[in-house]
Amino acid sequence: GLNLTDIQGDILIGMKKNKELFFFFNIVNSTLFRTQLGSGILPLITPTSQLLAVDTQPTTAVNIAFSQRGLDTLGITDDLGDTSFSNGQLDNVASILGDETSNWESAFAGTSIHGVFLLASDTLDNVNATLLQVQNILEGSITEVYSLQGEARPGDQQGHEHFGFMDGISNPAVTGFALSPLPGQQVLDPGLFLLGETGDTVTRPAWAKDGSFLAFRQLQQRVPEFNKFLVDNALSNPNLTADQNAELLGARMMGRWKSGAPVDLAPTVDDPVLAADPQRNNNFNYSHPGFDITTDQTHCPFSAHLRKTNPRAGLTPENTANHIIRAGIPYGPEVTDAESASNTSSTDPSLERGLAFVAYQSDISNGFAFLQQIWANNAKFPGGKASEPGVDPIIGTDGSGIADVARTPSGLDPDDPTRIITIEQDFVVSRGGEYFFSPSLSAIQNTFAL
Ligand code: N7H
């Protein structure tokens, strides 16, 4: 098994709280920071083992991760063996991720982010109290560069992201951790997510074992524009109402209904009972007896977000190299009446909403960056299909580094899979991010702390 008391809690299981603050910091006094890290901060860091049972969970879970610039500042010179990490996310931006850099939050486009604290709890008061405690312990050795407050959506939208879709259903099972994988859940080597574990083939410094790379992205969601697009381009199933035909288009773009039911199993009508059943809601692989997986889009479009980012049986043998563990949380307020009425997202920064996206992997260019560039942004992926899939209609861009270039996914209309429904604007806008390394607790103690 894995050493769950040594692995930071967010990596394998996620902190799963309704509030999560991402506090990005600059280290202004390296020696003081390192001294206070071991004596004061380490006891606050939440390992995986503490999150496994309700009675051991802290009021506020705390994790910490460092950028390459942070390691440099601390004088940690070992090469972690990941060039995306060492170059930083900004270096990836245009060539690999296809973001329009002018949309980046200035903190991410700058050079002062050395690390991030992840603080998760049930209330903002708890989060803020723990932040104050952390800052007091660190005695001015860090300064805030930027922070993003993640918050679960209210009421029955809890667990759903801002477009309205249930999130956090499909994550891989990790050998040595998930002892009873759910039906349909792919079982993968721990080395895909944790450095130095079985399946990680890269040479790493010994102290990096059981750490993971955290790809952070602030992904703005233009919710009123997305909703308008669905209404304007609603499908035309005669058995459905206009609203249901709009919902159907959204479900096909995503690969799941808002309830979480996979369209591969529920192609024309939502099935909330299926959605709520963990024994069934992930148990599909896009192949169906009597249907050819290279032509069939009656179940799920080739371009659906879910299928682009995890093609399952669409690749033979099934892919075991390009996977992430997702641990994001929504940020920002609900859509206002004025925004709904105008079908337009407000430009007021306090009304920005989206996903504080977190992905863990042991190799960023095989993980998050691969999924975004080689799969989501690549119109030809998955290959060998009867019609070109097109880019991911949720997160895909044409890779040019220019926002709002028209996208032309096929397969969204089940009655005419060759019909192209053109998407003129991006519904997800990258506001940037950074790559971090989330070390084991023993590495924090023996390598980071003085
Ligand atoms: Fe995606 N969404 O909430 O609309 N994603 N995602 N994602 N995503 C998934 O099955 C979403 C993003 C993956 O194993 C679901 O748990 C949004 C990026 C992967 O079958 C929903 C954004 C990347 C999966 C969303 C966003 C990925 C997945 C279904 C941006 C990687 C699992 C819920 C704002 C580059 C696939 C679930 C599988 C599922 C949404 C971003 C990857 C609802 C809004 C950037 C691997």
Boltz pocket constraint, residues with backbone or C-beta under 6 A from the ligand:
constraints:
  - pocket:
      binder: B
      contacts: [[A, 161], [A, 162], [A, 163], [A, 165], [A, 166], [A, 167], [A, 168], [A, 169], [A, 170], [A, 171], [A, 219], [A, 220], [A, 221], [A, 254], [A, 256], [A, 305], [A, 306], [A, 307], [A, 309], [A, 310], [A, 324], [A, 354], [A, 355], [A, 357], [A, 367], [A, 368], [A, 369], [A, 371], [A, 372], [A, 376], [A, 394], [A, 395], [A, 428]]
      max_distance: 6.0
